[in-house]
Protein backbone atom coordinates (compact mmCIF):
# COMPACT_ATOMS: atom_id res chain seq x y z
CA UNK A 1 0.00 0.00 0.00
CA UNK A 2 1.26 3.46 -0.89
CA UNK A 3 1.82 6.06 1.78
CA UNK A 4 0.31 9.51 1.26
CA UNK A 5 3.67 10.90 0.22
CA UNK A 6 4.26 8.07 -2.26
CA UNK A 7 0.80 8.60 -3.69
CA UNK A 8 1.44 12.32 -4.20
CA UNK A 9 4.88 11.70 -5.69
CA UNK A 10 3.38 9.29 -8.20
CA UNK A 11 0.58 11.75 -8.98
CA UNK A 12 3.16 14.51 -9.39
CA UNK A 13 5.15 12.45 -11.88
CA UNK A 14 2.04 11.69 -13.91
CA UNK A 15 0.94 15.32 -13.94
CA UNK A 16 4.38 16.53 -14.94
CA UNK A 17 4.38 14.06 -17.83
CA UNK A 18 0.92 15.21 -18.89
CA UNK A 19 2.08 18.83 -18.74
CA UNK A 20 5.08 18.04 -20.96
CA UNK A 21 2.84 16.18 -23.42
CA UNK A 22 0.35 19.04 -23.58
CA UNK A 23 3.17 21.53 -24.02
CA UNK A 24 4.55 19.51 -26.89
CA UNK A 25 1.17 19.35 -28.62
CA UNK A 26 0.37 23.02 -28.11
CA UNK A 27 3.79 24.24 -29.22
CA UNK A 28 3.87 22.05 -32.31
CA UNK A 29 3.14 24.23 -35.36
CA UNK A 30 1.35 21.31 -37.05
CA UNK A 31 -1.17 21.13 -34.23
CA UNK A 32 -2.64 24.42 -35.42
CA UNK A 33 -3.72 22.70 -38.61
CA UNK A 34 -4.58 19.36 -37.00
CA UNK A 35 -6.84 20.78 -34.27
CA UNK A 36 -9.54 23.40 -34.26
CA UNK A 37 -8.97 26.62 -32.36
CA UNK A 38 -11.56 25.47 -29.84
CA UNK A 39 -9.66 22.24 -29.18
CA UNK A 40 -6.37 24.11 -28.79
CA UNK A 41 -8.00 26.44 -26.26
CA UNK A 42 -9.26 23.42 -24.31
CA UNK A 43 -5.77 21.92 -24.34
CA UNK A 44 -4.29 25.20 -23.07
CA UNK A 45 -6.83 25.36 -20.26
CA UNK A 46 -6.08 21.76 -19.35
CA UNK A 47 -2.37 22.59 -19.29
CA UNK A 48 -3.01 25.45 -16.85
CA UNK A 49 -5.13 23.20 -14.65
CA UNK A 50 -2.40 20.56 -14.62
CA UNK A 51 0.18 23.22 -13.75
CA UNK A 52 -1.95 24.36 -10.80
CA UNK A 53 -2.34 20.78 -9.58
CA UNK A 54 1.43 20.28 -9.82
CA UNK A 55 2.00 23.37 -7.70
CA UNK A 56 -0.55 22.24 -5.10
CA UNK A 57 1.13 18.87 -4.73
CA UNK A 58 4.58 20.47 -4.51
CA UNK A 59 3.29 22.82 -1.82
CA UNK A 60 1.85 19.87 0.06
CA UNK A 61 5.10 17.91 -0.16
CA UNK A 62 7.29 20.91 0.70
CA UNK A 63 5.17 23.16 2.91
CA UNK A 64 8.05 25.49 3.78
CA UNK A 65 8.77 26.45 0.19
CA UNK A 66 8.88 30.19 -0.59
CA UNK A 67 5.70 30.06 -2.70
CA UNK A 68 3.71 28.82 0.29
CA UNK A 69 5.19 31.46 2.58
CA UNK A 70 4.35 34.20 0.08
CA UNK A 71 0.76 33.00 -0.21
CA UNK A 72 0.37 32.86 3.57
CA UNK A 73 1.51 36.48 3.87
CA UNK A 74 -1.01 37.82 1.34
Backbone as CSV, one residue per row, in Angstrom:
resi,resn,N_x,N_y,N_z,CA_x,CA_y,CA_z,C_x,C_y,C_z
1,UNK,0.837,-1.189,0.000,0.000,0.000,0.000,0.882,1.251,0.000
2,UNK,0.485,2.229,-0.785,1.258,3.461,-0.891,0.968,4.380,0.289
3,UNK,2.018,5.022,0.766,1.825,6.055,1.777,1.286,7.299,1.077
4,UNK,0.818,8.268,1.849,0.313,9.512,1.259,1.384,10.196,0.420
5,UNK,2.589,10.234,0.954,3.669,10.900,0.224,3.977,10.174,-1.082
6,UNK,4.011,8.844,-1.037,4.256,8.070,-2.259,3.155,8.300,-3.288
7,UNK,1.928,8.347,-2.802,0.800,8.603,-3.695,0.965,9.953,-4.392
8,UNK,1.295,10.984,-3.620,1.443,12.324,-4.197,2.654,12.416,-5.116
9,UNK,3.711,11.700,-4.796,4.876,11.698,-5.687,4.540,11.051,-7.022
10,UNK,3.800,9.969,-6.968,3.377,9.294,-8.200,2.444,10.198,-9.001
11,UNK,1.503,10.817,-8.324,0.584,11.750,-8.978,1.350,12.920,-9.604
12,UNK,2.335,13.417,-8.892,3.164,14.514,-9.387,3.890,14.112,-10.667
13,UNK,4.458,12.929,-10.686,5.153,12.449,-11.882,4.203,12.357,-13.074
14,UNK,3.007,11.836,-12.830,2.038,11.693,-13.915,1.583,13.061,-14.432
15,UNK,1.360,13.987,-13.527,0.938,15.324,-13.937,2.044,16.058,-14.688
16,UNK,3.260,15.896,-14.242,4.383,16.534,-14.943,4.532,15.974,-16.352
17,UNK,4.312,14.671,-16.497,4.375,14.064,-17.826,3.239,14.589,-18.710
18,UNK,2.055,14.674,-18.137,0.924,15.207,-18.894,1.184,16.656,-19.320
19,UNK,1.769,17.434,-18.437,2.083,18.831,-18.743,3.086,18.913,-19.899
20,UNK,4.104,18.065,-19.861,5.084,18.035,-20.961,4.408,17.645,-22.278
21,UNK,3.534,16.635,-22.211,2.835,16.181,-23.417,1.948,17.286,-23.997
22,UNK,1.207,17.945,-23.123,0.350,19.041,-23.582,1.186,20.175,-24.163
23,UNK,2.280,20.476,-23.527,3.169,21.527,-24.019,3.687,21.189,-25.414
24,UNK,4.044,19.952,-25.595,4.554,19.510,-26.890,3.475,19.632,-27.976
25,UNK,2.264,19.255,-27.650,1.170,19.345,-28.618,0.860,20.805,-28.947
26,UNK,0.742,21.616,-27.913,0.365,23.019,-28.107,1.439,23.794,-28.865
27,UNK,2.688,23.510,-28.585,3.792,24.240,-29.222,4.150,23.734,-30.615
28,UNK,3.583,22.613,-30.990,3.867,22.054,-32.308,3.100,22.856,-33.370
29,UNK,3.816,23.423,-34.332,3.136,24.229,-35.359,2.095,23.432,-36.151
30,UNK,2.301,22.137,-36.307,1.347,21.306,-37.046,0.029,21.149,-36.301
31,UNK,0.061,21.303,-34.992,-1.167,21.129,-34.225,-2.198,22.196,-34.567
32,UNK,-1.729,23.338,-35.063,-2.641,24.423,-35.420,-3.446,24.087,-36.670
33,UNK,-2.945,23.160,-37.458,-3.719,22.698,-38.610,-4.455,21.410,-38.310
34,UNK,-3.953,20.635,-37.340,-4.581,19.361,-36.998,-5.797,19.533,-36.096
35,UNK,-5.777,20.574,-35.243,-6.839,20.781,-34.273,-7.549,22.101,-34.534
36,UNK,-8.799,22.138,-34.161,-9.541,23.399,-34.256,-9.047,24.359,-33.183
37,UNK,-9.346,25.614,-33.354,-8.966,26.624,-32.362,-9.614,26.319,-31.013
38,UNK,-10.844,25.844,-31.058,-11.563,25.474,-29.842,-10.835,24.364,-29.088
39,UNK,-10.385,23.352,-29.806,-9.661,22.239,-29.183,-8.338,22.715,-28.596
40,UNK,-7.631,23.573,-29.311,-6.368,24.111,-28.793,-6.598,24.914,-27.513
41,UNK,-7.683,25.674,-27.471,-7.999,26.435,-26.257,-8.290,25.501,-25.093
42,UNK,-8.990,24.408,-25.357,-9.261,23.423,-24.306,-7.968,22.785,-23.805
43,UNK,-7.056,22.506,-24.725,-5.767,21.925,-24.335,-4.962,22.914,-23.485
44,UNK,-5.008,24.177,-23.839,-4.291,25.202,-23.069,-4.882,25.344,-21.670
45,UNK,-6.197,25.287,-21.578,-6.834,25.356,-20.258,-6.483,24.138,-19.420
46,UNK,-6.453,22.984,-20.061,-6.081,21.758,-19.352,-4.643,21.869,-18.846
47,UNK,-3.772,22.412,-19.670,-2.371,22.585,-19.285,-2.249,23.484,-18.054
48,UNK,-3.027,24.566,-18.014,-3.012,25.453,-16.847,-3.539,24.751,-15.599
49,UNK,-4.583,23.960,-15.765,-5.133,23.203,-14.646,-4.103,22.206,-14.109
50,UNK,-3.437,21.521,-15.015,-2.405,20.561,-14.617,-1.271,21.280,-13.893
51,UNK,-0.881,22.438,-14.384,0.180,23.217,-13.746,-0.215,23.603,-12.318
52,UNK,-1.459,24.010,-12.141,-1.952,24.357,-10.802,-1.943,23.146,-9.868
53,UNK,-2.350,22.000,-10.391,-2.337,20.776,-9.580,-0.912,20.400,-9.182
54,UNK,0.016,20.560,-10.112,1.427,20.278,-9.820,1.900,21.165,-8.674
55,UNK,1.565,22.439,-8.739,1.996,23.371,-7.696,1.366,23.026,-6.351
56,UNK,0.110,22.632,-6.348,-0.551,22.239,-5.102,0.137,21.039,-4.454
57,UNK,0.464,20.065,-5.260,1.134,18.874,-4.733,2.523,19.229,-4.225
58,UNK,3.251,20.052,-4.966,4.582,20.468,-4.506,4.488,21.232,-3.191
59,UNK,3.475,22.081,-3.064,3.286,22.820,-1.818,2.948,21.878,-0.667
60,UNK,2.191,20.858,-0.958,1.848,19.868,0.063,3.089,19.088,0.502
61,UNK,3.905,18.707,-0.462,5.095,17.905,-0.162,6.207,18.728,0.474
62,UNK,6.268,20.022,0.145,7.291,20.914,0.695,6.605,22.161,1.248
63,UNK,5.968,22.038,2.396,5.165,23.156,2.907,5.955,24.410,3.263
64,UNK,7.253,24.319,3.418,8.049,25.489,3.781,8.673,26.176,2.573
65,UNK,8.208,25.825,1.385,8.773,26.447,0.192,8.370,27.917,0.129
66,UNK,9.159,28.748,-0.521,8.877,30.194,-0.588,7.494,30.524,-1.151
67,UNK,7.012,29.747,-2.119,5.703,30.059,-2.705,4.585,29.934,-1.679
68,UNK,4.728,28.987,-0.753,3.712,28.819,0.286,3.800,29.968,1.280
69,UNK,4.995,30.362,1.631,5.191,31.457,2.577,4.630,32.749,1.994
70,UNK,4.853,32.994,0.724,4.346,34.199,0.080,2.817,34.189,0.111
71,UNK,2.213,33.071,-0.193,0.756,32.998,-0.206,0.185,33.192,1.189
72,UNK,0.862,32.712,2.206,0.375,32.864,3.573,0.406,34.329,4.006
73,UNK,1.349,35.075,3.468,1.514,36.480,3.869,0.585,37.418,3.100
74,UNK,-0.117,36.948,2.131,-1.012,37.821,1.338,-2.255,38.160,2.077
